[in-house]
């Protein structure tokens, strides 16, 4: 096995940092075990939510043998973890593009195999990240002195990647009986790293952020990025060892692809934007989509937004879609805090057929009031936002993975310094606002959208133009790249 913690793209890691990486792996192995000698089974099971629309099947590990064989000709694995909703959403985009291109998408969530060391290690780190996200929204001091620096500079350093690579060796055993010649797209770096340690031959590492960080390196894979800014930063390993000038990434290890977007959204950009523009110009209620991410943070901010919009909802000037994901307690708290919200709301809770029907009918139909969505199933919780995007006029979101989607966006305050660059990129391409770093500026932007139809129509024009230039074709390009690695 190549020790990818000692040297990263020709840059030697200090002995001190390498010893720290060894201690990190040893600590996890002591706490969660080392199952390297185990021969985990792998079987294919149709995904209950995504199989019908996108042809997705799950790879289940340690559940015995299955009856469905791996498609080693057209199969492509989307390797992911649940850490918030972002990596799942990017995975859905990859699966959608693969399906549209005629391939067979497999879903492999390394955080879904509870008996394995792999999942135990990932779950522990996921819990810490979610906790940090929530605390950062409640404590300015924690956010300023801990969370922002960690997400902006801490994850940027090569030494962080050194430890991650060593920890990822503990994740490799879940690939024991996965065919090694099926291409894999990692939508988080750990599946990409683990796949390489396990001997998977064709690995693409789809980097999500617009702020280059060594955290995302999986040397041995082909790295893809969504922006030219990210490409240049990654190519020279900019700032990844303080002010040192480092050896650059090889050209063949890094590819700019464009934004990672679902086929269904890209294919309908023109018609969806035309409907948005018509609604704005004809004085129809403006549809605001609020989506609360998997970390469950920012509830207080959403409460302020809903309170501000409710008078416009009552007067027929606005509509609210609110997707609380799989956090029903968030909606319960919002309903308790906001007078009149419950009376105005139609609940789409736990009934996927109802949600899908509403989302489809709203594209060309009339909508009023407040519509709240909650789904216990993680796939439904995430994919709900994707379905609602087509009929929404404005998406309210922090500038994370959703910053790249082809829908007009109002950017809320970031969670982590790395996210600010998503808003900057979107604003420069004209399909989103500046980041609103406090509640008053957020409410000001809400009013601007409702008072000036030109804001929506201008963004829609830019989205159509961006599509014509291929900006939103990233998921297609990543899938093609993964298959080309195998077919060389």
C-alpha positions in Angstrom: 0.0 0.0 0.0 1.3 3.5 -0.9 1.8 5.7 2.1 0.0 8.8 0.9 0.6 10.6 4.3 4.3 11.1 3.9 4.5 12.8 0.5 1.7 14.7 -1.2 2.1 15.6 -4.8 5.9 15.6 -4.3 5.8 17.7 -1.2 7.3 15.9 1.9 5.4 16.1 5.1 7.4 16.9 8.2 8.2 14.0 10.6 6.2 15.7 13.3 3.1 15.9 11.1 3.5 12.3 9.9 3.8 11.1 13.5 0.6 13.0 14.3 -1.1 11.2 11.4 0.0 7.8 12.7 -1.3 8.7 16.2 -4.7 9.8 14.7 -5.1 6.4 13.0 -4.0 4.5 16.1 -6.5 6.4 18.2 -9.4 5.6 15.9 -8.3 2.0 15.6 -8.1 1.6 19.4 -11.6 3.2 19.8 -13.4 1.6 16.9 -11.3 -1.5 16.0 -9.3 -2.4 12.9 -11.3 -4.7 10.5 -8.7 -4.8 7.8 -8.7 -8.6 7.9 -12.4 -8.9 7.4 -13.9 -10.0 4.1 -17.1 -7.9 3.9 -19.7 -8.9 1.4 -21.3 -6.5 -1.1 -24.7 -6.7 -2.7 -26.9 -4.6 -5.0 -30.3 -3.4 -3.8 -32.5 -0.9 -5.7 -32.7 2.4 -3.9 -36.2 2.9 -2.6 -36.4 6.6 -3.5 -33.9 7.2 -6.4 -34.2 3.9 -8.3 -37.5 4.9 -10.1 -36.4 8.4 -11.3 -32.6 7.9 -11.6 -32.0 4.1 -11.8 -29.9 4.2 -8.6 -29.1 1.1 -6.7 -27.4 0.9 -3.3 -24.3 -1.1 -2.5 -24.9 -2.8 0.8 -21.9 -4.0 2.7 -21.9 -6.8 5.3 -25.5 -7.9 4.5 -24.8 -11.2 2.7 -24.9 -12.0 -1.0 -27.4 -10.5 -3.4 -29.2 -11.7 -6.6 -28.4 -8.7 -8.8 -24.9 -8.8 -10.4 -22.7 -5.7 -10.7 -22.8 -4.1 -14.1 -19.1 -4.1 -14.8 -19.6 -2.6 -18.3 -21.8 0.4 -17.6 -21.8 0.6 -13.9 -20.4 3.6 -12.1 -20.2 4.0 -8.3 -21.0 7.3 -6.5 -19.0 7.1 -3.3 -20.3 9.4 -0.6 -21.0 10.1 3.1 -23.7 11.9 4.8 -22.1 15.0 6.3 -24.8 17.6 6.1 -26.9 17.3 3.0 -24.3 18.8 0.5 -22.4 15.6 -0.4 -25.6 13.7 -0.8 -26.9 16.3 -3.1 -23.8 16.3 -5.3 -24.0 12.5 -5.4 -27.6 12.7 -6.6 -26.4 15.1 -9.4 -23.7 12.6 -10.4 -26.2 9.7 -10.4 -28.7 11.8 -12.4 -26.1 12.6 -15.0 -24.9 9.0 -15.2 -28.5 7.8 -15.7 -29.1 10.4 -18.4 -25.9 9.3 -20.2 -27.0 5.6 -20.2 -24.9 4.3 -17.3 -25.9 2.3 -14.2 -25.4 4.4 -11.1 -24.5 2.7 -7.8 -24.8 4.5 -4.4 -22.1 3.7 -1.8 -22.5 5.6 1.4 -19.5 4.9 3.6 -21.4 6.2 6.6 -24.2 3.6 6.3 -22.4 0.4 7.4 -22.8 0.5 11.2 -20.8 -2.7 12.0 -17.7 -1.4 10.2 -14.7 0.6 11.5 -15.2 2.8 8.4 -18.7 4.0 9.4 -17.8 4.3 13.1 -14.8 6.6 12.2 -16.9 8.7 9.8 -19.9 9.0 12.1 -17.7 10.3 15.0 -16.3 13.0 12.8 -19.6 13.8 11.3 -21.1 14.3 14.7 -18.3 16.7 15.6 -18.8 18.7 12.4 -22.6 19.0 12.9 -22.1 20.1 16.5 -19.5 22.7 15.4 -21.9 24.0 12.8 -24.7 24.5 15.3 -22.5 26.1 17.9 -21.0 28.5 15.3 -24.5 29.9 14.7 -25.1 30.6 18.4 -21.7 31.8 19.6 -19.9 34.6 17.8 -16.7 34.0 19.7 -16.6 30.3 18.8 -17.4 31.2 15.2 -14.7 33.8 15.0 -11.9 32.1 16.9 -12.6 28.4 16.2 -15.0 27.6 13.4 -14.1 30.1 10.7 -10.3 29.6 11.1 -10.7 25.8 11.0 -12.9 25.8 7.9 -10.8 28.5 6.2 -7.2 27.8 7.1 -7.1 24.6 9.2 -8.6 22.4 6.5 -6.4 24.2 3.9 -3.1 22.8 5.2 -1.3 19.7 3.8 -0.8 18.4 7.3 -4.6 18.0 7.6 -4.6 15.9 4.5 -1.8 13.7 5.8 -3.9 12.7 8.9 -7.0 12.2 6.8 -5.1 9.9 4.4 -3.9 7.8 7.3 -7.4 7.6 8.8 -8.8 6.6 5.4 -6.8 3.4 5.5 -9.3 2.2 8.1 -12.1 2.8 5.7 -10.8 0.6 2.8 -12.1 -2.8 4.0 -15.7 -2.0 2.9 -14.5 -2.3 -0.7 -13.4 -5.9 -0.2 -16.0 -7.4 -2.6 -16.7 -4.4 -4.8 -15.4 -5.0 -8.3 -12.2 -2.9 -8.6 -12.6 -2.1 -12.3 -15.9 -0.2 -11.8 -15.2 3.6 -12.0 -15.9 5.5 -8.7 -16.8 9.2 -8.3 -16.1 10.3 -4.7 -18.3 13.3 -3.7 -16.4 13.5 -0.4 -12.7 13.0 -0.2 -12.9 10.1 2.2 -14.6 7.7 -0.2 -12.1 8.7 -2.8 -9.2 8.1 -0.5 -10.6 4.8 0.9 -11.3 3.5 -2.7 -7.7 4.1 -3.6 -6.4 2.4 -0.5 -8.7 -0.5 -1.4 -7.2 -0.8 -4.9 -10.1 0.7 -6.9 -8.6 1.4 -10.3 -10.5 4.4 -11.7 -11.3 7.1 -9.1 -12.5 10.6 -9.7 -12.6 12.9 -6.7 -15.3 15.6 -7.2 -14.3 18.5 -5.1 -17.3 20.6 -3.8 -15.9 23.9 -2.6 -14.7 27.1 -4.4 -12.0 27.6 -1.7 -9.0 25.4 -2.4 -8.2 23.2 0.7 -5.7 20.3 1.0 -8.5 18.5 2.9 -9.9 17.5 -0.5 -6.8 15.8 -1.8 -7.0 12.1 -2.8 -3.7 11.6 -4.6 -4.0 8.9 -7.2 -7.4 10.0 -8.3 -8.3 12.6 -10.9 -9.6 15.7 -9.0 -12.4 17.8 -10.5 -13.4 21.3 -9.6 -16.4 23.5 -10.5 -14.7 26.8 -11.0 -11.6 28.2 -12.6 -10.6 30.0 -9.4 -10.5 26.7 -7.6 -8.5 25.2 -10.5 -5.7 27.7 -10.1 -5.7 27.5 -6.3 -5.5 23.7 -6.3 -2.9 23.5 -9.2 -0.3 25.5 -7.2 -1.4 24.2 -3.7 -1.9 27.8 -2.8 -1.4 28.6 0.8 -1.4 24.9 1.8 1.8 25.1 3.7 1.6 28.7 5.0 3.6 30.9 2.7 5.8 28.1 1.2 6.0 27.7 -2.5 5.0 24.0 -3.1 5.4 21.7 -6.0 2.2 21.9 -8.1 -0.3 19.2 -8.9 0.4 17.4 -12.2 -1.9 18.6 -15.0 -3.4 15.2 -15.4 -4.5 15.1 -11.8 -6.8 18.2 -12.0 -9.7 19.0 -14.3 -12.2 21.9 -14.5 -15.7 20.5 -15.3 -18.3 23.2 -14.4 -21.0 22.9 -11.8 -22.3 19.6 -10.6 -26.0 19.8 -11.4 -28.8 17.2 -11.9 -29.7 16.4 -15.5 -33.4 17.2 -14.8 -32.5 20.7 -13.7 -30.1 21.4 -16.5 -32.4 20.1 -19.2 -35.3 22.4 -18.1 -33.3 25.6 -17.4 -35.0 27.5 -20.3 -38.6 26.7 -19.6 -38.2 27.1 -15.8 -36.6 30.5 -16.2 -39.2 31.6 -18.6 -42.0 30.7 -16.1 -40.1 32.6 -13.3 -39.8 35.7 -15.5 -43.5 35.5 -16.5 -44.6 35.2 -12.9 -42.5 38.2 -11.8 -43.7 40.4 -14.7 -47.4 39.4 -14.2 -47.4 40.1 -10.5 -47.9 36.5 -9.4 -46.9 35.5 -5.9 -43.1 35.1 -5.6 -42.1 31.7 -4.5 -39.3 31.5 -1.9 -37.7 28.1 -1.2 -36.1 27.8 2.2 -34.0 24.8 2.8 -32.5 23.8 6.1 -29.4 21.7 5.7 -28.4 18.4 7.3 -26.4 20.1 10.1 -29.7 21.7 11.3 -28.2 25.1 11.8 -29.6 28.6 11.1 -33.1 28.0 12.4 -33.2 31.4 14.0 -32.3 33.1 10.7 -35.1 31.2 8.9 -37.6 32.2 11.6 -36.8 35.9 10.9 -37.2 35.4 7.2 -40.6 33.6 7.6 -41.9 36.3 10.0 -40.9 39.0 7.4 -42.6 37.2 4.6 -45.9 36.2 6.3 -47.7 39.5 5.6 -46.8 39.1 1.9 -48.0 35.5 2.0 -51.3 36.6 3.5 -51.8 39.3 0.9 -51.0 36.9 -2.0 -47.7 38.4 -2.9 -45.5 35.6 -1.7 -45.4 31.8 -1.3 -43.1 30.0 1.1 -41.7 26.5 0.5 -39.9 25.3 3.6 -38.0 22.1 3.6 -36.7 21.1 7.0 -35.2 17.9 5.7 -35.3 15.2 8.3 -35.5 17.7 11.2 -39.2 17.7 12.2 -38.3 19.4 15.5 -37.2 22.4 13.5 -40.6 22.9 12.0 -42.3 22.3 15.3 -40.2 25.0 16.9 -40.9 27.4 14.0 -44.6 26.9 14.3 -44.5 27.4 18.0 -42.5 30.7 17.7 -44.2 32.3 14.7 -47.8 33.4 15.2 -50.1 32.4 12.4 -47.6 30.1 10.6 -49.4 26.9 11.4 -52.8 28.3 10.1 -51.3 29.3 6.8 -49.3 26.1 6.2 -50.0 22.9 4.2 -47.9 20.1 5.6 -46.2 17.6 3.2 -44.9 15.3 5.9 -43.6 11.9 5.3 -45.6 11.2 2.1 -43.2 11.1 -0.8 -45.9 10.6 -3.4 -47.6 13.8 -2.2 -44.4 15.8 -2.2 -43.5 14.6 -5.7 -47.0 15.3 -7.0 -47.0 18.8 -5.5 -43.5 19.6 -6.9 -44.6 18.5 -10.4 -47.9 20.3 -10.4 -46.4 23.6 -9.1 -44.1 24.0 -12.1 -47.0 25.2 -14.3 -49.7 25.5 -11.7 -50.8 28.1 -9.2 -49.5 28.0 -5.6 -50.4 30.0 -2.5 -49.7 30.0 1.2 -46.9 28.2 3.0 -45.9 24.6 2.1 -43.7 22.7 4.7 -41.8 19.6 3.8 -40.4 17.0 6.2 -39.2 13.5 5.3 -37.6 11.0 7.7 -35.9 9.2 4.8 -32.6 10.9 4.1 -32.9 10.6 0.3 -36.4 12.1 0.4 -35.2 14.9 2.7 -32.4 15.9 0.3 -34.1 15.3 -3.0 -37.2 17.2 -2.0 -35.3 20.5 -2.5 -34.1 19.4 -5.9 -37.7 18.8 -7.0 -39.0 22.1 -5.5 -36.2 24.1 -7.2 -37.9 23.9 -10.6 -41.0 25.7 -9.5 -39.3 28.1 -7.0 -38.5 31.7 -7.9 -35.8 32.3 -5.3 -33.8 29.8 -3.3 -32.6 31.0 0.1 -29.5 29.1 1.1 -26.1 29.4 2.7 -23.4 29.5 0.0 -22.5 25.8 0.1 -23.2 23.2 -2.6 -26.5 24.9 -3.6 -24.5 28.0 -4.6 -23.8 26.4 -7.9 -27.4 25.5 -8.9 -29.2 27.1 -11.8 -31.9 28.9 -9.9 -32.0 32.5 -8.6 -30.4 32.5 -5.1 -30.5 34.8 -2.1 -27.4 33.9 -0.1 -27.7 33.7 3.7 -24.8 34.0 6.1 -22.2 31.3 5.6 -21.4 28.4 8.0 -17.6 28.2 7.7 -15.3 30.6 6.0 -14.8 28.4 2.9 -18.4 28.9 1.9 -18.0 32.6 1.2 -16.4 31.8 -2.2 -19.5 30.1 -3.4 -21.5 33.3 -3.0 -18.7 35.3 -4.7 -18.6 33.0 -7.7 -22.4 33.0 -8.1 -22.7 36.7 -7.8 -20.0 37.1 -10.5 -21.9 34.8 -12.8 -25.1 36.7 -12.1 -27.3 33.8 -10.8 -27.2 34.8 -7.1 -27.0 37.7 -4.7 -24.1 38.8 -2.5 -23.8 37.0 0.8 -26.2 38.6 3.3 -24.1 38.5 6.5 -26.8 39.6 8.9 -30.6 39.5 9.2 -31.3 43.2 8.2 -29.4 42.7 4.8 -31.3 39.4 4.3 -34.6 41.1 4.7 -33.6 44.0 2.5 -32.8 41.6 -0.3 -36.1 39.8 0.2 -37.9 43.1 -0.3 -35.8 43.9 -3.4 -36.8 40.7 -5.0 -40.5 41.3 -4.4 -40.4 45.0 -5.4 -38.3 44.9 -8.5 -39.2 42.2 -11.1 -36.0 43.0 -12.9 -33.9 41.3 -10.3 -35.5 37.9 -11.0 -35.6 38.4 -14.8 -32.0 39.5 -14.9 -30.8 36.4 -13.0 -32.9 34.2 -15.2 -31.3 35.7 -18.3 -27.9 35.0 -16.8 -28.8 31.4 -16.0 -29.9 30.8 -19.5 -26.7 32.4 -20.8 -24.6 30.4 -18.4 -26.3 27.1 -19.5 -25.5 27.9 -23.2 -21.8 28.3 -22.2 -21.8 24.9 -20.4 -21.4 26.2 -16.9 -23.9 23.7 -15.4 -22.6 20.7 -17.3 -20.1 19.6 -14.6 -21.9 16.4 -13.5 -22.0 15.1 -17.1 -18.3 15.9 -17.5 -17.3 14.1 -14.3 -19.2 11.0 -15.3 -17.7 11.0 -18.8 -14.2 11.5 -17.3 -14.7 8.6 -14.9 -15.8 6.3 -17.8 -12.9 7.5 -20.0 -10.4 6.5 -17.3 -11.6 2.9 -17.7 -11.8 3.0 -21.5 -8.4 4.4 -22.2 
